Amino acid sequence: MMASIGNISADWPLYEVFVRGKRGLNHVHVGSLHAPDDEMALRHARDVYTRRNEGVSLWVVRSEAIAASSPSEKDPFFAPNRDKVYRHPTFYEIPDNVPHM
C-alpha cells in the first residue's frame, strides 16, 4: 500500500530543478520536488520556481540519475587537473565586452 499525504504519494520520485534566468546564462539549481512523472515534475517546477517570470528555461532531472563527486573527494578527484595549466584561462585576457565568462 502506498503511503500518502493528502494526494501526494510518498513513493513519487525526487526531482532536482534547474532554472535558466536569461538567454545565454547557465541553468542554476533552485530546489527539489516530488512528482509522479517527468511531465508533472516540469509543471510543478514551473508553478513553484517561476511564479514571477524568473526563467526562460527549466530542467527537471530525477535525483537518482545524477552522478556527482563529493566535497570530501575534492583533492584526489580534481588533483590531475592541476597538472594541466593549459586548461586554465590564465594565458590570455578576456575582453570587457564578453559577457558571462
All heavy atoms as an XYZ file, in Angstrom:
813
protein
N       0.841     -1.185      0.000
C       0.000      0.000      0.000
C       0.886      1.249      0.000
O       1.884      1.320      0.696
C      -0.904     -0.024      1.228
C      -1.821      1.143      1.291
S      -2.943      0.918      2.679
C      -3.821      2.405      2.564
N       0.500      2.227     -0.759
C       1.260      3.450     -0.898
C       0.914      4.423      0.222
O      -0.247      4.686      0.485
C       0.898      4.096     -2.236
C       2.064      4.554     -3.023
S       1.537      5.394     -4.515
C       1.453      4.049     -5.653
N       1.931      4.950      0.889
C       1.687      5.982      1.901
C       1.458      7.297      1.186
O       2.100      7.591      0.201
C       2.885      6.081      2.829
N       0.526      8.087      1.677
C       0.295      9.373      1.022
C      -0.039     10.440      2.045
O      -0.512     10.168      3.129
C      -0.828      9.267     -0.011
O      -2.045      8.948      0.620
N       0.259     11.654      1.668
C      -0.050     12.826      2.480
C      -0.978     13.657      1.605
O      -0.537     14.227      0.611
C       1.230     13.606      2.830
C       2.215     12.716      3.544
C       0.902     14.825      3.637
C       3.601     13.297      3.650
N      -2.254     13.723      1.946
C      -3.201     14.392      1.060
C      -3.265     13.602     -0.228
O      -3.548     12.421     -0.227
N      -2.949     14.219     -1.361
C      -2.911     13.500     -2.627
C      -1.493     13.334     -3.144
O      -1.292     13.015     -4.303
C      -3.802     14.210     -3.659
C      -3.300     15.602     -3.976
O      -2.411     16.123     -3.317
N      -3.891     16.217     -4.980
N      -0.485     13.578     -2.305
C       0.910     13.445     -2.708
C       1.442     12.114     -2.206
O       1.421     11.849     -1.023
C       1.764     14.609     -2.173
C       1.245     15.926     -2.735
C       3.223     14.407     -2.526
C       1.937     17.139     -2.183
N       1.910     11.302     -3.113
C       2.409      9.983     -2.754
C       3.836     10.065     -2.239
O       4.677     10.747     -2.801
C       2.365      9.068     -3.976
O       3.044      7.874     -3.705
N       4.107      9.311     -1.172
C       5.470      9.247     -0.631
C       6.379      8.434     -1.549
O       7.594      8.469     -1.407
C       5.444      8.641      0.765
N       5.786      7.718     -2.509
C       6.578      6.905     -3.439
C       6.960      7.652     -4.713
O       7.619      7.091     -5.573
C       5.804      5.637     -3.812
C       5.665      4.690     -2.643
O       6.474      4.782     -1.702
O       4.743      3.862     -2.673
N       6.530      8.875     -4.875
C       6.899      9.632     -6.063
C       8.388      9.912     -6.044
O       8.963     10.210     -4.992
C       6.144     10.948     -6.118
C       4.688     10.814     -6.463
C       4.023      9.684     -6.829
C       3.732     11.866     -6.476
N       2.709      9.969     -7.064
C       2.498     11.297     -6.856
C       3.804     13.212     -6.194
C       1.345     12.051     -6.981
C       2.645     13.965     -6.311
C       1.430     13.393     -6.706
N       9.048      9.855     -7.200
C      10.490     10.123     -7.234
C      10.817     11.598     -6.950
O       9.990     12.479     -7.177
C      10.898      9.743     -8.656
C       9.650      9.771     -9.450
C       8.510      9.501     -8.504
N      12.024     11.811     -6.483
C      12.522     13.158     -6.205
C      13.185     13.711     -7.460
O      13.961     13.015     -8.123
C      13.535     13.119     -5.057
C      14.148     14.454     -4.640
C      13.069     15.371     -4.056
C      15.252     14.223     -3.630
N      12.883     14.948     -7.797
C      13.460     15.637     -8.954
C      14.253     16.848     -8.472
O      13.857     17.515     -7.526
C      12.364     16.140     -9.900
C      11.699     15.070    -10.719
C      10.678     14.293    -10.187
C      12.086     14.836    -12.030
C      10.052     13.319    -10.947
C      11.465     13.864    -12.799
C      10.456     13.105    -12.249
O       9.848     12.137    -13.000
N      15.347     17.125     -9.165
C      16.113     18.348     -8.945
C      15.703     19.328    -10.034
O      15.532     18.946    -11.196
C      17.612     18.082     -8.993
C      18.084     17.062     -7.970
C      17.739     17.428     -6.534
O      17.775     18.635     -6.188
O      17.420     16.515     -5.754
N      15.548     20.593     -9.667
C      15.035     21.611    -10.584
C      16.123     22.641    -10.871
O      16.765     23.155     -9.953
C      13.801     22.315     -9.987
C      13.262     23.362    -10.948
C      12.727     21.304     -9.624
N      16.301     22.942    -12.160
C      17.284     23.922    -12.609
C      16.561     24.958    -13.466
O      15.759     24.601    -14.329
C      18.377     23.249    -13.450
C      19.134     22.185    -12.705
C      18.637     20.899    -12.595
C      20.349     22.482    -12.106
C      19.332     19.915    -11.909
C      21.053     21.508    -11.416
C      20.538     20.220    -11.312
N      16.856     26.241    -13.238
C      16.226     27.335    -13.982
C      17.308     28.164    -14.650
O      18.340     28.462    -14.051
C      15.393     28.241    -13.038
C      14.862     29.454    -13.780
C      14.258     27.464    -12.410
N      17.059     28.534    -15.895
C      17.942     29.486    -16.585
C      17.219     30.818    -16.584
O      16.124     30.959    -17.130
C      18.233     29.037    -18.013
C      19.182     30.008    -18.722
C      19.691     29.483    -20.017
N      18.599     29.266    -20.942
C      18.758     28.793    -22.159
N      19.941     28.452    -22.593
N      17.719     28.632    -22.947
N      17.838     31.816    -15.956
C      17.205     33.112    -15.773
C      17.068     33.932    -17.030
O      16.053     34.570    -17.259
N      18.080     33.936    -17.871
C      18.066     34.715    -19.113
C      18.786     33.915    -20.179
O      19.614     33.065    -19.888
C      18.794     36.043    -18.931
C      18.138     36.993    -17.977
C      18.944     38.271    -17.865
C      18.300     39.209    -16.858
N      19.093     40.413    -16.655
N      18.495     34.235    -21.402
C      19.187     33.555    -22.505
C      20.685     33.823    -22.392
O      21.107     34.929    -22.123
C      18.674     34.050    -23.848
C      17.223     33.685    -24.074
C      16.826     33.887    -25.520
N      15.407     33.787    -25.719
C      14.682     32.680    -25.609
N      15.260     31.572    -25.265
N      13.387     32.687    -25.831
N      21.466     32.777    -22.586
C      22.913     32.920    -22.515
C      23.487     32.601    -21.156
O      24.678     32.396    -21.032
N      22.660     32.559    -20.120
C      23.147     32.216    -18.788
C      23.041     30.716    -18.566
O      22.342     30.014    -19.290
C      22.342     32.945    -17.714
C      22.426     34.466    -17.704
C      21.545     35.026    -16.599
C      23.853     34.923    -17.510
N      23.718     30.233    -17.547
C      23.661     28.820    -17.188
C      22.392     28.508    -16.414
O      21.832     29.368    -15.740
C      24.854     28.448    -16.298
C      26.170     28.596    -17.017
O      26.264     28.347    -18.205
N      27.180     29.006    -16.295
N      21.964     27.255    -16.483
C      20.899     26.793    -15.607
C      21.469     26.702    -14.195
O      22.620     26.308    -14.013
C      20.396     25.414    -16.044
C      19.492     25.468    -17.225
N      19.954     25.609    -18.517
C      18.146     25.396    -17.312
C      18.922     25.618    -19.344
N      17.815     25.490    -18.638
N      20.677     27.066    -13.206
C      21.103     27.071    -11.807
C      20.140     26.199    -11.012
O      18.921     26.286    -11.194
C      21.098     28.515    -11.251
C      21.437     28.535     -9.773
C      22.062     29.391    -12.037
N      20.701     25.390    -10.120
C      19.859     24.547     -9.269
C      19.090     25.436     -8.306
O      19.661     26.260     -7.609
C      20.724     23.561     -8.488
C      19.931     22.625     -7.645
N      19.802     22.789     -6.285
C      19.203     21.537     -7.974
C      19.041     21.821     -5.813
N      18.662     21.049     -6.816
N      17.761     25.270     -8.281
C      16.927     26.115     -7.424
C      16.178     25.331     -6.359
O      15.621     25.923     -5.442
C      15.923     26.950     -8.254
C      16.658     27.972     -9.110
C      15.021     26.070     -9.096
N      16.142     24.011     -6.478
C      15.443     23.229     -5.464
C      15.074     21.844     -5.942
O      15.528     21.389     -6.986
N      14.242     21.196     -5.146
C      13.815     19.823     -5.413
C      12.310     19.719     -5.241
O      11.695     20.536     -4.552
C      14.489     18.866     -4.424
O      15.878     19.010     -4.459
N      11.736     18.687     -5.852
C      10.319     18.410     -5.665
C      10.035     16.950     -5.980
O      10.829     16.287     -6.633
C       9.452     19.333     -6.532
C       9.700     19.376     -8.041
C       9.006     18.239     -8.761
C       9.193     20.700     -8.580
N       8.904     16.464     -5.501
C       8.442     15.114     -5.804
C       7.337     15.216     -6.839
O       6.494     16.121     -6.779
C       7.891     14.433     -4.551
C       8.944     14.054     -3.568
N       9.640     12.877     -3.637
C       9.434     14.695     -2.493
C      10.500     12.807     -2.640
N      10.399     13.915     -1.929
N       7.320     14.280     -7.790
C       6.272     14.245     -8.806
C       6.123     12.811     -9.313
O       7.067     12.029     -9.251
C       6.620     15.187     -9.957
N       4.948     12.473     -9.855
C       4.731     11.106    -10.318
C       5.448     10.776    -11.627
O       5.748      9.621    -11.897
C       3.213     11.030    -10.496
C       2.792     12.433    -10.752
C       3.736     13.273     -9.940
N       5.734     11.805    -12.452
C       6.419     11.559    -13.731
C       7.102     12.847    -14.191
O       6.954     13.907    -13.582
C       5.432     11.037    -14.786
C       4.255     11.975    -15.034
O       4.459     13.204    -15.097
O       3.132     11.476    -15.166
N       7.844     12.740    -15.297
C       8.625     13.879    -15.801
C       7.747     15.077    -16.170
O       8.081     16.224    -15.871
C       9.443     13.459    -17.027
C      10.485     12.410    -16.715
O      10.725     12.119    -15.522
O      11.071     11.867    -17.674
N       6.620     14.812    -16.837
C       5.747     15.913    -17.262
C       5.193     16.683    -16.069
O       5.184     17.917    -16.062
C       4.600     15.369    -18.113
C       3.692     16.457    -18.643
C       2.552     15.924    -19.498
O       2.637     14.785    -19.975
O       1.575     16.684    -19.669
N       4.748     15.954    -15.058
C       4.221     16.632    -13.875
C       5.339     17.336    -13.107
O       5.116     18.404    -12.534
C       3.485     15.643    -12.968
C       2.125     15.238    -13.506
S       1.023     16.642    -13.854
C       0.733     17.254    -12.214
N       6.534     16.777    -13.106
C       7.667     17.436    -12.450
C       7.932     18.788    -13.116
O       8.165     19.786    -12.437
C       8.904     16.554    -12.509
N       7.882     18.813    -14.428
C       8.101     20.060    -15.160
C       7.003     21.078    -14.856
O       7.280     22.255    -14.614
C       8.164     19.766    -16.658
C       8.784     20.803    -17.557
C      10.181     21.192    -17.095
C       8.839     20.293    -18.982
N       5.772     20.633    -14.805
C       4.664     21.534    -14.493
C       4.753     22.065    -13.065
O       4.549     23.249    -12.817
C       3.320     20.830    -14.703
C       3.001     20.590    -16.148
C       1.732     19.765    -16.275
N       1.468     19.444    -17.651
C       0.557     20.043    -18.397
N      -0.189     21.000    -17.881
N       0.374     19.690    -19.637
N       5.051     21.168    -12.121
C       5.193     21.603    -10.725
C       6.362     22.576    -10.580
O       6.262     23.571     -9.859
C       5.398     20.411     -9.792
C       4.182     19.558     -9.601
N       2.922     20.066     -9.374
C       4.043     18.216     -9.593
C       2.064     19.080     -9.247
N       2.715     17.938     -9.376
N       7.467     22.291    -11.257
C       8.633     23.181    -11.196
C       8.281     24.563    -11.727
O       8.661     25.581    -11.148
C       9.795     22.578    -11.982
N       7.534     24.602    -12.829
C       7.101     25.896    -13.380
C       6.258     26.657    -12.359
O       6.479     27.841    -12.118
C       6.288     25.668    -14.659
C       5.753     26.967    -15.262
C       4.593     26.748    -16.184
N       3.492     26.111    -15.462
C       2.553     25.361    -16.035
N       2.586     25.132    -17.326
N       1.597     24.829    -15.312
N       5.315     25.961    -11.740
C       4.411     26.610    -10.785
C       5.124     27.073     -9.525
O       4.801     28.116     -8.967
C       3.274     25.660    -10.409
C       2.361     25.358    -11.584
O       2.415     26.088    -12.593
O       1.593     24.372    -11.485
N       6.102     26.299     -9.070
C       6.770     26.611     -7.803
C       7.947     27.559     -7.982
O       8.134     28.483     -7.187
C       7.241     25.307     -7.116
C       8.091     25.597     -5.894
C       6.048     24.441     -6.745
N       8.749     27.365     -9.027
C      10.019     28.089     -9.131
C      10.046     29.219    -10.155
O      11.038     29.924    -10.259
C      11.152     27.103     -9.432
C      11.381     26.149     -8.282
C      10.969     24.823     -8.352
C      11.994     26.588     -7.116
C      11.172     23.959     -7.281
C      12.199     25.733     -6.043
C      11.787     24.418     -6.135
O      11.989     23.567     -5.081
N       8.976     29.414    -10.917
C       8.973     30.526    -11.886
C       7.676     31.321    -11.802
O       7.149     31.765    -12.812
C       9.177     30.014    -13.329
O       8.077     29.185    -13.683
C      10.476     29.268    -13.480
N       7.192     31.547    -10.614
C       5.927     32.259    -10.427
C       6.006     33.712    -10.855
O       5.011     34.321    -11.193
C       5.488     32.185     -8.969
C       5.070     30.792     -8.561
C       4.683     30.784     -7.134
N       5.889     31.012     -6.342
C       5.993     30.760     -5.056
N       4.971     30.302     -4.396
N       7.108     30.968     -4.418
N       7.180     34.298    -10.826
C       7.322     35.725    -11.147
C       8.141     35.936    -12.419
O       8.930     36.857    -12.517
C       7.988     36.446     -9.971
C       7.147     36.419     -8.721
C       7.858     37.116     -7.571
N       7.237     36.733     -6.325
C       7.707     35.819     -5.492
N       8.824     35.196     -5.771
N       7.095     35.534     -4.383
N       7.992     35.044    -13.372
C       8.718     35.123    -14.657
C      10.232     35.139    -14.477
O      10.930     35.869    -15.166
C       8.258     36.343    -15.455
C       6.811     36.252    -15.849
O       6.320     35.174    -16.166
N       6.109     37.370    -15.824
N      10.727     34.344    -13.519
C      12.167     34.328    -13.258
C      12.981     33.625    -14.330
O      14.182     33.790    -14.393
C      12.477     33.623    -11.911
C      11.925     34.292    -10.700
C      10.574     33.745    -10.288
O       9.883     33.119    -11.095
O      10.212     33.984     -9.128
N      12.374     32.790    -15.148
C      13.178     31.980    -16.041
C      12.722     31.962    -17.477
O      11.600     32.336    -17.803
N      13.651     31.508    -18.339
C      13.328     31.296    -19.746
C      13.406     29.812    -20.095
O      13.010     29.416    -21.175
C      14.253     32.106    -20.687
C      14.058     33.592    -20.482
C      15.697     31.707    -20.526
N      13.943     29.001    -19.169
C      14.083     27.573    -19.430
C      14.129     26.823    -18.102
O      14.697     27.305    -17.128
C      15.373     27.319    -20.218
O      15.587     25.941    -20.391
N      13.525     25.632    -18.082
C      13.527     24.774    -16.897
C      14.083     23.403    -17.254
O      13.788     22.876    -18.329
C      12.092     24.546    -16.409
C      11.467     25.515    -15.460
C      10.016     25.142    -15.231
C      12.198     25.552    -14.150
N      14.846     22.838    -16.356
C      15.253     21.430    -16.435
C      14.770     20.754    -15.166
O      14.920     21.315    -14.066
C      16.757     21.278    -16.474
C      17.451     21.676    -17.721
C      16.910     21.980    -18.934
C      18.870     21.825    -17.880
N      17.896     22.302    -19.821
C      19.106     22.217    -19.201
C      19.954     21.662    -17.014
C      20.385     22.437    -19.689
C      21.220     21.887    -17.503
C      21.440     22.266    -18.831
N      14.215     19.559    -15.288
C      13.941     18.712    -14.134
C      14.639     17.384    -14.392
O      14.556     16.833    -15.490
C      12.431     18.509    -13.878
C      11.787     19.797    -13.415
C      11.710     17.950    -15.074
N      15.351     16.902    -13.390
C      16.125     15.674    -13.521
C      15.861     14.818    -12.296
O      15.947     15.311    -11.164
C      17.646     15.986    -13.590
C      18.447     14.712    -13.760
C      17.939     16.974    -14.702
N      15.544     13.551    -12.522
C      15.381     12.657    -11.372
C      16.680     12.618    -10.592
O      17.754     12.433    -11.157
C      15.007     11.250    -11.813
C      13.570     11.141    -12.236
C      13.181      9.705    -12.412
N      11.825      9.654    -12.919
C      11.026      8.622    -12.728
N      11.449      7.558    -12.089
N       9.807      8.647    -13.207
N      16.581     12.798     -9.301
C      17.767     12.831     -8.443
C      18.603     11.579     -8.591
O      19.834     11.634     -8.574
C      17.358     13.016     -6.982
O      16.740     14.251     -6.813
N      17.955     10.446     -8.775
C      18.678      9.179     -8.895
C      19.527      9.104    -10.161
O      20.439      8.294    -10.255
C      17.701      8.006     -8.859
C      16.777      7.976    -10.055
C      15.622      6.999     -9.924
O      15.187      6.735     -8.804
O      15.164      6.513    -10.965
N      19.259      9.968    -11.140
C      20.015      9.958    -12.393
C      21.257     10.840    -12.344
O      22.043     10.856    -13.283
C      19.116     10.411    -13.544
N      21.441     11.576    -11.264
C      22.574     12.494    -11.159
C      23.751     11.785    -10.506
O      23.634     11.219     -9.423
C      22.200     13.746    -10.351
C      21.104     14.523    -11.095
C      23.424     14.631    -10.107
C      20.565     15.704    -10.336
N      24.882     11.818    -11.187
C      26.128     11.306    -10.613
C      26.967     12.521    -10.245
O      27.135     13.433    -11.051
C      26.867     10.444    -11.625
N      27.463     12.559     -9.026
C      28.193     13.739     -8.565
C      29.368     13.336     -7.697
O      29.337     12.301     -7.024
C      27.260     14.645     -7.766
N      30.395     14.153     -7.713
C      31.510     13.950     -6.796
C      31.122     14.531     -5.443
O      30.210     15.340     -5.329
C      32.774     14.627     -7.325
O      32.603     16.027     -7.358
N      31.838     14.132     -4.441
C      31.583     14.599     -3.084
C      32.612     15.649     -2.704
O      33.775     15.549     -3.096
C      31.680     13.412     -2.123
O      31.743     13.860     -0.792
N      32.224     16.669     -1.933
C      33.213     17.658     -1.491
C      34.372     17.027     -0.732
O      35.495     17.511     -0.797
C      32.404     18.585     -0.577
C      31.005     18.469     -1.066
C      30.867     17.027     -1.523
N      34.134     15.912     -0.063
C      35.230     15.247      0.657
C      36.239     14.612     -0.295
O      37.367     14.327      0.093
C      34.676     14.191      1.612
O      34.048     13.154      0.885
N      35.861     14.395     -1.555
C      36.760     13.828     -2.562
C      37.481     14.903     -3.366
O      38.196     14.586     -4.314
C      35.967     12.978     -3.560
C      35.244     11.808     -2.980
C      34.343     11.148     -4.008
O      33.616     11.861     -4.735
O      34.381      9.916     -4.077
N      37.281     16.163     -3.014
C      37.777     17.282     -3.824
C      39.251     17.151     -4.188
O      39.605     17.216     -5.358
C      37.537     18.597     -3.098
C      38.032     19.793     -3.858
C      37.831     21.068     -3.070
C      38.504     22.193     -3.798
N      39.353     22.980     -2.981
N      40.112     16.972     -3.205
C      41.544     16.940     -3.500
C      41.947     15.780     -4.408
O      42.563     16.012     -5.445
C      42.356     16.951     -2.215
C      42.289     18.314     -1.525
O      42.041     19.315     -2.220
O      42.465     18.355     -0.305
N      41.590     14.539     -4.104
C      42.016     13.472     -5.010
C      41.289     13.493     -6.355
O      41.869     13.147     -7.384
C      41.700     12.182     -4.252
C      40.768     12.554     -3.169
C      40.966     14.023     -2.901
N      40.034     13.913     -6.374
C      39.259     13.881     -7.611
C      39.748     14.921     -8.618
O      39.829     14.662     -9.805
C      37.779     14.087     -7.303
C      36.882     13.861     -8.484
C      36.579     12.573     -8.910
C      36.333     14.924     -9.179
C      35.754     12.355     -9.994
C      35.507     14.719    -10.266
C      35.216     13.424    -10.675
N      40.060     16.124     -8.141
C      40.456     17.208     -9.040
C      41.967     17.377     -9.172
O      42.420     18.208     -9.948
C      39.821     18.531     -8.579
C      38.332     18.546     -8.746
C      37.493     18.398     -7.654
C      37.760     18.693     -9.987
C      36.118     18.403     -7.803
C      36.379     18.697    -10.156
C      35.567     18.550     -9.056
N      42.750     16.612     -8.462
C      44.208     16.747     -8.492
C      44.803     16.632     -9.890
O      45.691     17.412    -10.236
C      44.855     15.737     -7.544
N      44.378     15.702    -10.751
C      45.002     15.609    -12.084
C      44.883     16.874    -12.918
O      45.735     17.151    -13.755
C      44.244     14.452    -12.743
C      43.691     13.663    -11.617
C      43.411     14.654    -10.516
N      43.855     17.674    -12.695
C      43.673     18.905    -13.477
C      44.722     19.963    -13.148
O      44.985     20.850    -13.951
C      42.279     19.483    -13.247
C      41.220     18.647    -13.917
O      41.501     17.918    -14.861
N      40.018     18.736    -13.423
N      45.303     19.895    -11.961
C      46.302     20.904    -11.599
C      47.571     20.786    -12.447
O      48.315     21.741    -12.590
C      46.636     20.771    -10.112
C      45.490     21.190     -9.237
C      45.885     21.286     -7.778
N      44.698     21.488     -6.972
C      44.101     20.535     -6.267
N      44.600     19.317     -6.230
N      43.019     20.801     -5.580
N      47.793     19.623    -13.021
C      48.969     19.416    -13.877
C      48.750     19.945    -15.291
O      49.688     19.981    -16.079
C      49.306     17.922    -13.959
C      49.719     17.359    -12.616
O      50.130     18.145    -11.738
O      49.629     16.130    -12.443
N      47.553     20.344    -15.620
C      47.221     20.771    -16.983
C      46.905     22.260    -16.988
O      45.764     22.675    -17.211
C      46.044     19.944    -17.490
C      46.377     18.457    -17.524
C      45.193     17.644    -17.940
C      45.600     16.189    -17.977
N      44.879     15.366    -17.058
N      47.902     23.070    -16.778
C      47.688     24.517    -16.678
C      47.132     25.116    -17.964
O      46.498     26.172    -17.931
C      48.981     25.258    -16.270
C      49.397     24.853    -14.873
C      50.088     25.007    -17.275
N      47.347     24.453    -19.088
C      46.834     24.962    -20.351
C      45.301     24.973    -20.387
O      44.703     25.618    -21.236
C      47.371     24.146    -21.532
C      47.081     22.672    -21.440
C      45.890     22.142    -21.910
C      48.009     21.798    -20.871
C      45.614     20.798    -21.813
C      47.751     20.444    -20.775
C      46.545     19.943    -21.254
O      46.291     18.603    -21.162
N      44.664     24.283    -19.471
C      43.202     24.272    -19.417
C      42.640     25.480    -18.684
O      41.447     25.732    -18.723
C      42.710     23.003    -18.721
C      42.937     21.761    -19.530
C      42.308     20.591    -18.851
N      42.452     19.392    -19.657
C      42.001     18.217    -19.305
N      41.379     18.069    -18.155
N      42.164     17.168    -20.078
N      43.467     26.205    -17.992
C      43.019     27.360    -17.221
C      43.187     28.629    -18.041
O      44.220     28.830    -18.668
C      43.800     27.465    -15.911
C      43.672     26.234    -15.070
N      42.531     25.930    -14.367
C      44.540     25.213    -14.855
C      42.694     24.779    -13.741
N      43.904     24.319    -14.021
N      42.203     29.512    -18.033
C      42.270     30.725    -18.855
C      43.175     31.799    -18.248
O      42.746     32.911    -17.956
C      40.818     31.184    -18.905
C      40.254     30.717    -17.618
C      40.939     29.410    -17.329
N      44.434     31.464    -18.051
C      45.360     32.423    -17.458
C      46.367     32.959    -18.467
O      47.167     33.813    -18.140
C      46.136     31.769    -16.295
O      46.814     30.615    -16.775
C      45.189     31.387    -15.174
N      46.320     32.465    -19.700
C      47.308     32.857    -20.699
C      46.800     33.932    -21.649
O      47.479     34.324    -22.574
C      47.754     31.630    -21.510
C      48.403     30.590    -20.657
C      47.746     29.417    -20.350
C      49.673     30.790    -20.128
C      48.339     28.456    -19.553
C      50.269     29.830    -19.324
C      49.609     28.662    -19.037
N      45.601     34.420    -21.416
C      45.051     35.471    -22.256
C      44.072     36.301    -21.442
O      43.584     35.869    -20.412
C      44.353     34.893    -23.488
C      43.248     33.914    -23.170
C      41.949     34.358    -22.995
C      43.505     32.551    -23.041
C      40.921     33.476    -22.689
C      42.489     31.658    -22.736
C      41.199     32.122    -22.578
O      40.214     31.252    -22.278
N      43.801     37.490    -21.915
C      42.847     38.376    -21.243
C      41.494     38.268    -21.904
O      41.406     38.184    -23.134
C      43.340     39.821    -21.294
C      44.572     40.055    -20.439
C      44.947     41.523    -20.403
O      44.054     42.383    -20.575
O      46.135     41.798    -20.200
N      40.453     38.281    -21.107
C      39.100     38.251    -21.636
C      38.644     39.699    -21.815
O      38.692     40.480    -20.860
C      38.154     37.508    -20.681
C      38.612     36.055    -20.549
C      36.712     37.574    -21.168
C      37.862     35.267    -19.493
N      38.230     40.074    -23.020
C      37.780     41.449    -23.260
C      36.597     41.808    -22.358
O      35.776     40.957    -22.028
C      37.358     41.444    -24.718
C      38.041     40.254    -25.320
C      38.177     39.253    -24.223
N      36.492     43.048    -21.987
C      35.412     43.527    -21.112
C      34.032     43.353    -21.733
O      33.049     43.204    -21.035
C      35.617     44.996    -20.750
C      36.824     45.186    -19.850
O      37.208     44.229    -19.138
O      37.380     46.298    -19.842
N      33.959     43.373    -23.056
C      32.659     43.283    -23.722
C      32.178     41.836    -23.919
O      31.149     41.611    -24.518
C      32.674     44.020    -25.058
C      33.656     43.411    -26.038
O      34.485     42.575    -25.682
N      33.589     43.854    -27.287
N      32.905     40.847    -23.386
C      32.467     39.449    -23.466
C      31.683     39.131    -22.198
O      32.237     39.105    -21.096
C      33.680     38.485    -23.593
C      33.217     37.049    -23.557
C      34.450     38.776    -24.871
N      30.373     38.892    -22.335
C      29.551     38.638    -21.145
C      29.619     37.197    -20.672
O      29.918     36.292    -21.437
C      28.129     38.960    -21.643
C      28.173     38.627    -23.097
C      29.574     38.965    -23.552
N      29.363     36.994    -19.394
C      29.156     35.662    -18.806
C      30.359     34.740    -18.907
O      30.220     33.570    -19.177
C      27.934     34.980    -19.402
C      26.734     35.845    -19.455
N      26.170     36.392    -18.325
C      25.997     36.295    -20.497
C      25.136     37.121    -18.672
N      25.009     37.077    -19.981
N      31.525     35.232    -18.707
C      32.717     34.360    -18.703
C      33.256     34.252    -17.305
O      33.204     35.107    -16.526
C      33.802     34.899    -19.612
C      33.500     34.742    -21.060
S      33.581     33.086    -21.688
C      35.311     32.829    -21.890
